[in-house]
Amino acid sequence: MNRFRKGMKEMATKKMKSDWSEAKKRCLLNQADIQMAKELGMTPKSLLKNIPAPNQQWKAPVKEWIRDLYENKFGRVLG
């Protein structure tokens, strides 16, 4: 792999890590919740898009939503 591609790969990895840390902070998630979201194939962007607005009282918080989806798919919850 040449130096340019290696540098681009490192930048993409750093951005992805920062995206996940932002989603973790804004959605009030712990590491187990992040792991469940990754196993479900979610992206940080999809988590951030699903944060309920104040007028969406019916919508579950992202943390509960991930846990419900994971339990429905795998029959258990991590952590």
Residue pairs with C-beta under 8 A, 6 or more apart in sequence:
1 9
16 44
19 43
19 44
19 45
20 34
20 44
22 44
22 48
23 29
23 34
23 44
23 47
23 48
24 30
24 31
24 33
24 34
26 48
26 51
27 33
27 47
27 48
27 51
27 61
27 62
27 63
28 61
28 62
28 63
29 37
29 47
29 62
29 63
29 66
30 79
31 79
32 78
32 79
33 63
33 66
33 67
33 79
35 78
36 66
36 67
36 70
36 77
36 78
37 47
37 66
39 70
39 74
40 66
40 69
40 70
40 73
42 66
47 62
47 66
50 59
50 62
50 65
51 62
52 59
52 60
52 61
52 62
53 59
60 68
67 77
70 76
70 77
70 78
71 77
